[in-house]
Amino acid sequence: MALEQKVDDLFDQLTSCADLGLGALGKAREEVHQLRIRNQQLEAQVEELESKLARLKERVNTQLQGPEAHHLLNRPDALMLLIRETLGLDTPVSQPTPAEGYPELEALNPQQRLEHWVKSYPRAFMPGQPQPLKIGIHEDLQAAEGGEQKKIRRALAGYVKLPRYLRCLKAGAVRLDLQGGNAGFVTEEEARFAQEQLEQWEEQKKEKENRRRQQEAEQKKRAEEERMQSKLSQLLEMKKH
């Protein structure tokens, strides 16, 4: 009897395990079925997106055939760069003429020279939304245009010392060459130095503003004293008469 009971118990355990196994197998099959359905849905979505991208590419290519194509392709903003990369476009940026073609640059003041760079190298010099420039870009400018290094540095200082430019010097930010290509990255040390310069500029701005307010207060005080002195003089004159 004891043996039969053990056999029955063992049989019950095997039956229970079999039921669990069949249940797990059925659940696994259902999950596989759902995954197949989801995979089919994703494939359909990918196909739809590829179709939309193809139509978008065709529309953009059509738009870039117009008279504004060259201007659009040379825009420095990230969106146009992304579009150019997506479409596989590689329209070369207009290169400067040899250095001997720029004798008039030496006659320009620093601000005028900077304006010339903004027009000639729009992917590097972007006053509205500046990006870090390549270390040694002054040498590239001299190689491209010639001229005195001292004048180039002076004009360049009017761009790289602006607060807006200093704020873009974040650690890891991409530095740009004259054509807007990757020319390295801003280091932690360079970012700290830029932050120190920015803090100094802000401190100088505060000091300048405080001096201005102080001068205005002193001028107001002197004007009040002169007014009172004038009234006192008038009173003395009236007493004499």
TAKAPE-V908561 format. One record per residue. N is the residue number from 1. RES is the residue in three letters. SS is DSSP state (hx for helix, st for strand, lp for the rest). PHI is phi in degrees with one decimal (* if undefined). PSI is psi in whole degrees, -180 to 180 (* if undefined). Layout:
((N/RES/SS/PHI/PSI) (N/RES/SS/PHI/PSI))
//
This chain:
((1/MET/lp/*/-42) (2/ALA/hx/-62.9/-40) (3/LEU/hx/-65.4/-43) (4/GLU/hx/-63.0/-38) (5/GLN/hx/-64.9/-40) (6/LYS/hx/-65.2/-40) (7/VAL/hx/-63.6/-43) (8/ASP/hx/-62.0/-43) (9/ASP/hx/-63.2/-42) (10/LEU/hx/-63.8/-42) (11/PHE/hx/-61.7/-42) (12/ASP/hx/-62.2/-41) (13/GLN/hx/-64.2/-42) (14/LEU/hx/-64.1/-41) (15/THR/hx/-62.4/-42) (16/SER/hx/-63.8/-44) (17/CYS/hx/-63.0/-40) (18/ALA/hx/-63.9/-41) (19/ASP/hx/-62.3/-43) (20/LEU/hx/-63.9/-42) (21/GLY/hx/-63.5/-43) (22/LEU/hx/-64.1/-38) (23/GLY/hx/-64.1/-44) (24/ALA/hx/-64.2/-40) (25/LEU/hx/-63.6/-43) (26/GLY/hx/-63.4/-40) (27/LYS/hx/-65.3/-41) (28/ALA/hx/-63.6/-41) (29/ARG/hx/-62.3/-39) (30/GLU/hx/-65.6/-41) (31/GLU/hx/-64.2/-42) (32/VAL/hx/-60.6/-42) (33/HIS/hx/-61.1/-44) (34/GLN/hx/-65.8/-38) (35/LEU/hx/-64.7/-38) (36/ARG/hx/-64.2/-42) (37/ILE/hx/-62.6/-45) (38/ARG/hx/-64.0/-38) (39/ASN/hx/-63.9/-41) (40/GLN/hx/-63.0/-40) (41/GLN/hx/-63.4/-44) (42/LEU/hx/-64.0/-41) (43/GLU/hx/-61.5/-40) (44/ALA/hx/-65.1/-40) (45/GLN/hx/-65.5/-42) (46/VAL/hx/-61.7/-44) (47/GLU/hx/-61.4/-41) (48/GLU/hx/-65.4/-43) (49/LEU/hx/-64.5/-41) (50/GLU/hx/-62.4/-39) (51/SER/hx/-65.0/-43) (52/LYS/hx/-63.9/-42) (53/LEU/hx/-62.6/-39) (54/ALA/hx/-63.3/-43) (55/ARG/hx/-65.8/-40) (56/LEU/hx/-64.3/-42) (57/LYS/hx/-60.7/-41) (58/GLU/hx/-63.8/-43) (59/ARG/hx/-65.2/-44) (60/VAL/hx/-64.4/-43) (61/ASN/hx/-59.7/-38) (62/THR/hx/-65.3/-44) (63/GLN/hx/-63.9/-34) (64/LEU/lp/-79.4/4) (65/GLN/lp/-89.1/-8) (66/GLY/lp/-77.9/-179) (67/PRO/lp/-66.6/-21) (68/GLU/lp/-90.8/7) (69/ALA/hx/-58.9/-47) (70/HIS/hx/-61.9/-42) (71/HIS/hx/-63.8/-43) (72/LEU/hx/-66.0/-45) (73/LEU/hx/-65.1/-24) (74/ASN/lp/-99.2/9) (75/ARG/lp/-64.6/140) (76/PRO/lp/-86.3/-7) (77/ASP/lp/-70.9/156) (78/ALA/hx/-63.6/-35) (79/LEU/hx/-61.7/-47) (80/MET/hx/-66.9/-36) (81/LEU/hx/-62.4/-40) (82/LEU/hx/-64.8/-42) (83/ILE/hx/-62.6/-43) (84/ARG/hx/-62.7/-42) (85/GLU/hx/-66.9/-40) (86/THR/hx/-63.3/-40) (87/LEU/hx/-84.7/-5) (88/GLY/lp/71.7/27) (89/LEU/lp/-84.7/142) (90/ASP/lp/-142.5/52) (91/THR/lp/-66.2/121) (92/PRO/lp/-65.7/142) (93/VAL/lp/-74.5/140) (94/SER/lp/-58.5/126) (95/GLN/lp/-90.7/150) (96/PRO/lp/-68.9/153) (97/THR/lp/-70.0/165) (98/PRO/lp/-54.5/162) (99/ALA/hx/-57.6/-35) (100/GLU/hx/-68.0/-10) (101/GLY/hx/-83.9/2) (102/TYR/hx/-123.0/43) (103/PRO/hx/-64.9/-25) (104/GLU/hx/-73.1/-17) (105/LEU/hx/-64.1/-33) (106/GLU/hx/-66.0/-20) (107/ALA/hx/-87.4/-10) (108/LEU/lp/-79.6/147) (109/ASN/lp/-79.3/168) (110/PRO/hx/-53.8/-42) (111/GLN/hx/-66.6/-41) (112/GLN/hx/-65.8/-37) (113/ARG/hx/-68.2/-38) (114/LEU/hx/-63.8/-42) (115/GLU/hx/-61.3/-36) (116/HIS/hx/-63.3/-41) (117/TRP/hx/-66.3/-39) (118/VAL/hx/-59.8/-38) (119/LYS/hx/-77.4/-37) (120/SER/hx/-81.9/-31) (121/TYR/lp/-129.7/67) (122/PRO/lp/-65.9/-18) (123/ARG/lp/-86.4/-10) (124/ALA/lp/-107.9/-49) (125/PHE/lp/-98.9/107) (126/MET/lp/-130.6/84) (127/PRO/hx/-55.7/-36) (128/GLY/hx/-70.1/-33) (129/GLN/hx/-145.8/73) (130/PRO/lp/-64.2/151) (131/GLN/lp/-123.5/153) (132/PRO/lp/-57.0/138) (133/LEU/st/-95.5/159) (134/LYS/lp/-59.3/140) (135/ILE/lp/-66.1/126) (136/GLY/lp/86.0/19) (137/ILE/hx/-66.1/-21) (138/HIS/hx/-62.6/-32) (139/GLU/hx/-70.8/-37) (140/ASP/hx/-65.3/-39) (141/LEU/hx/-65.1/-40) (142/GLN/hx/-67.0/-40) (143/ALA/hx/-65.1/-35) (144/ALA/hx/-80.0/-35) (145/GLU/hx/-122.0/-13) (146/GLY/lp/74.6/-166) (147/GLY/lp/97.2/174) (148/GLU/lp/-77.4/134) (149/GLN/hx/-62.3/-34) (150/LYS/hx/-61.6/-43) (151/LYS/hx/-70.2/-35) (152/ILE/hx/-65.0/-45) (153/ARG/hx/-63.3/-38) (154/ARG/hx/-65.1/-44) (155/ALA/hx/-68.4/-38) (156/LEU/hx/-65.6/-34) (157/ALA/hx/-61.8/-31) (158/GLY/hx/-68.0/-11) (159/TYR/hx/-106.1/-48) (160/VAL/hx/-79.8/-12) (161/LYS/lp/-98.3/2) (162/LEU/lp/-71.2/143) (163/PRO/hx/-54.5/-39) (164/ARG/hx/-62.2/-38) (165/TYR/hx/-72.2/-42) (166/LEU/hx/-59.9/-34) (167/ARG/hx/-69.5/-23) (168/CYS/hx/-83.7/-9) (169/LEU/lp/-83.0/75) (170/LYS/lp/-99.9/146) (171/ALA/lp/-56.6/128) (172/GLY/lp/93.9/-10) (173/ALA/lp/-66.6/145) (174/VAL/st/-77.3/133) (175/ARG/st/-90.6/145) (176/LEU/st/-112.5/143) (177/ASP/lp/-89.3/-174) (178/LEU/lp/-62.5/-26) (179/GLN/lp/-95.0/5) (180/GLY/lp/84.8/12) (181/GLY/lp/-82.9/162) (182/ASN/st/-66.3/123) (183/ALA/st/-127.9/36) (184/GLY/st/110.0/-174) (185/PHE/st/-133.9/154) (186/VAL/lp/-73.2/128) (187/THR/lp/-85.5/168) (188/GLU/hx/-59.9/-43) (189/GLU/hx/-63.7/-43) (190/GLU/hx/-64.8/-39) (191/ALA/hx/-65.1/-41) (192/ARG/hx/-64.6/-42) (193/PHE/hx/-62.7/-42) (194/ALA/hx/-63.5/-40) (195/GLN/hx/-64.3/-39) (196/GLU/hx/-64.0/-43) (197/GLN/hx/-62.2/-41) (198/LEU/hx/-64.1/-42) (199/GLU/hx/-64.4/-39) (200/GLN/hx/-63.4/-43) (201/TRP/hx/-62.2/-44) (202/GLU/hx/-65.4/-37) (203/GLU/hx/-66.1/-42) (204/GLN/hx/-64.0/-37) (205/LYS/hx/-63.7/-43) (206/LYS/hx/-63.6/-44) (207/GLU/hx/-61.9/-42) (208/LYS/hx/-63.7/-41) (209/GLU/hx/-66.2/-39) (210/ASN/hx/-65.3/-40) (211/ARG/hx/-64.0/-40) (212/ARG/hx/-62.6/-45) (213/ARG/hx/-64.3/-39) (214/GLN/hx/-64.7/-42) (215/GLN/hx/-64.0/-41) (216/GLU/hx/-63.8/-40) (217/ALA/hx/-65.3/-41) (218/GLU/hx/-66.2/-41) (219/GLN/hx/-62.9/-41) (220/LYS/hx/-64.1/-40) (221/LYS/hx/-65.5/-43) (222/ARG/hx/-63.6/-41) (223/ALA/hx/-63.2/-39) (224/GLU/hx/-67.0/-41) (225/GLU/hx/-64.3/-41) (226/GLU/hx/-65.6/-38) (227/ARG/hx/-64.2/-44) (228/MET/hx/-65.5/-40) (229/GLN/hx/-64.2/-37) (230/SER/hx/-65.6/-42) (231/LYS/hx/-64.1/-41) (232/LEU/hx/-63.1/-40) (233/SER/hx/-64.3/-40) (234/GLN/hx/-64.1/-40) (235/LEU/hx/-64.5/-40) (236/LEU/hx/-64.4/-38) (237/GLU/hx/-65.2/-40) (238/MET/hx/-66.4/-35) (239/LYS/hx/-67.0/-35) (240/LYS/hx/-64.2/-34) (241/HIS/lp/-88.2/*))
//
